Amino acid sequence: MRVKSMLPVTTGLVGAVAAAVVVSWAAPGTAADNYPADKMTVSGSSMESTGPNTEKVILSATMRTSTTEDLVLNVTAECDIQTSLANAGASDSSAFGQAKIYITVDNVVVKVSPDDPDGRVVFCNRAHQASSTFTNPADSYNSFLQTRQANAFNWVALNVGNGIHKINVIARYDTSTSGDATAKAVIGKRSLVVEPTKAARNETTASN
């Protein structure tokens, strides 16, 4: 007896992975070192993945603030998790995939709150596991899952100071498997919107 479960939640497997998108935006008709001020937007569409338990810059931008500013940084991203399991006879298998995103301003991590250890926010994850108790070793169970969704999160960087600032959006990919299993996490289309603002006096919602 063979049992197969194919449950693709979204269309299409992810193909070859392209290089990371790195953007330094300048207004049309200006020199490359005349960086945008006030609101800034960058985006990318290539599929981004890397090895398990590693990190990769998925967006990068440079902007100028003319006064000491607080920055609201909004990131949106498609996040794709792919896992597969294969069990034969009496066996166990499991697959875990996760993608977290965080931001640095001038190489300093922007935290979500003062007690936040690393500023990382989970954009997608999945734990997929199965056990089989077939008495015949030839009997097997196979399962494949793929999900993709778009999520967003806001970070706030306080008192970044005036001048030129380098902003990186970084994805961390964590995967693990046991038994006959595979797991992959992928970031797809994504955008970064940066808006200077003035937070309340002595605001401590987030710290960079």
C-alpha positions in Angstrom: 0.0 0.0 0.0 1.3 3.5 -0.8 -0.3 6.7 0.5 0.5 10.1 -1.0 -0.5 13.5 0.2 0.1 16.5 -2.1 -1.1 19.7 -0.5 0.3 22.8 -2.4 -1.3 25.8 -0.9 -0.1 28.2 -3.5 0.9 27.9 -7.1 4.3 27.1 -8.4 7.5 25.9 -7.0 10.3 28.3 -6.5 12.9 28.1 -9.2 16.5 29.2 -9.3 17.5 31.7 -6.6 18.7 35.1 -7.8 21.3 37.3 -6.2 20.2 39.7 -3.4 18.8 43.0 -4.5 20.8 45.9 -3.2 19.5 49.4 -4.0 20.9 52.8 -3.3 18.1 55.1 -4.5 18.8 58.6 -5.9 16.2 61.0 -7.3 16.1 61.3 -11.1 18.6 63.8 -12.5 20.7 64.0 -9.3 24.2 62.8 -8.5 24.5 59.4 -6.9 25.6 61.0 -3.6 22.5 63.2 -3.4 20.6 60.8 -1.4 16.8 61.0 -0.9 15.4 62.8 2.1 12.0 62.5 3.8 10.0 59.4 2.6 12.0 56.7 0.8 10.9 53.5 -0.9 12.9 50.5 -2.3 11.7 47.1 -3.5 12.9 43.8 -5.0 11.3 40.9 -6.7 13.9 38.2 -7.1 13.5 35.0 -5.1 15.9 35.1 -2.1 17.0 32.0 -0.2 20.2 30.7 1.3 21.5 27.8 3.4 19.9 26.8 6.7 20.6 28.9 9.8 22.2 31.7 7.7 21.4 35.4 7.0 21.2 37.5 3.8 20.6 41.2 3.0 17.5 41.3 0.9 17.1 45.1 0.5 19.6 47.9 1.0 19.1 51.7 0.7 20.8 54.9 1.6 19.0 58.1 2.7 19.7 61.5 4.2 18.1 63.2 7.2 18.6 66.9 7.6 17.7 67.0 11.3 17.7 64.5 14.1 14.9 62.2 13.1 12.9 59.2 14.2 12.4 56.7 11.4 9.4 54.4 10.8 10.5 51.5 8.7 7.8 49.4 7.1 8.8 46.1 5.5 6.4 43.9 3.4 7.5 40.6 2.0 6.2 37.4 0.4 7.4 34.4 2.4 7.4 30.9 1.1 7.9 27.6 3.1 8.4 24.3 1.4 8.5 21.0 3.3 8.3 17.3 2.3 8.2 14.1 4.3 8.6 10.4 3.3 7.9 7.6 5.7 8.2 3.9 5.1 7.3 1.0 7.4 7.4 2.2 11.0 9.2 5.5 11.0 9.1 9.2 12.0 10.1 12.3 10.0 9.8 16.0 10.5 10.7 19.3 8.7 10.8 22.8 10.0 11.2 26.0 8.0 11.2 29.6 9.1 12.1 33.1 7.8 12.7 36.0 10.1 13.4 39.6 9.1 15.2 42.4 10.9 16.6 45.9 10.0 19.9 47.7 10.7 20.4 51.4 10.5 24.1 52.3 10.2 24.9 48.7 11.1 23.0 48.9 14.4 20.0 46.5 14.9 16.6 48.3 15.2 14.8 46.6 18.1 11.1 46.2 18.4 11.1 47.2 22.1 13.8 48.0 24.7 13.8 44.4 26.0 13.8 42.8 22.5 17.1 40.8 22.1 17.6 41.0 18.4 14.9 42.8 16.5 14.0 39.7 14.5 10.3 39.2 13.5 8.9 35.9 12.2 7.4 36.5 8.7 6.5 32.8 8.2 7.3 29.4 9.7 6.0 25.8 9.6 6.6 22.6 11.6 5.6 19.5 9.5 5.9 16.0 11.0 4.5 12.5 10.5 4.7 9.1 12.0 3.9 5.8 10.3 3.2 2.4 11.8 3.0 0.2 8.7 3.8 -3.4 9.4 5.0 -3.9 5.8 8.3 -2.1 5.2 7.2 -1.6 1.6 4.2 0.5 2.6 5.0 4.2 2.6 3.6 7.7 3.1 4.7 10.9 1.3 3.6 14.4 2.0 4.5 17.8 0.4 3.4 21.2 1.6 4.1 24.6 0.1 2.6 27.9 1.4 3.2 31.5 0.4 1.8 34.6 1.9 2.6 38.3 2.2 3.2 39.8 5.6 4.3 43.2 7.0 5.8 44.7 10.1 6.8 48.2 11.3 10.0 49.0 13.2 10.8 52.4 14.8 14.4 53.7 15.0 14.6 56.6 17.4 17.1 59.6 17.3 19.1 58.4 14.3 20.8 61.9 14.0 21.2 64.0 10.9 23.3 63.0 8.0 23.5 60.0 5.6 22.2 56.6 6.8 22.6 53.1 5.4 19.6 50.8 6.0 19.7 47.1 5.5 16.8 44.6 5.6 18.1 41.2 6.5 16.4 37.8 6.4 17.4 34.9 8.5 16.5 31.4 7.3 16.2 28.6 9.7 15.5 25.0 8.6 15.8 21.6 10.3 14.8 18.0 9.3 14.8 14.5 10.8 14.2 11.3 9.0 13.6 11.4 5.2 12.5 15.1 4.9 13.4 18.4 3.3 12.7 22.0 4.2 13.3 25.4 2.5 12.4 29.0 3.3 12.2 31.7 0.6 11.6 35.4 0.5 9.9 36.7 -2.6 8.7 40.2 -3.6 9.4 42.7 -0.9 9.5 46.4 -0.2 10.9 48.9 2.3 9.2 52.2 3.1 11.0 54.7 5.4 9.2 57.7 6.8 10.9 60.3 9.1 8.7 61.3 12.0 8.8 62.9 15.4 8.0 60.4 18.2 6.7 61.6 21.5 9.3 63.1 23.9 11.3 60.3 25.7 9.6 57.7 23.6 11.0 54.2 24.2 8.8 52.0 22.0 11.9 50.8 20.1 15.6 51.4 20.4 18.4 51.1 17.9 
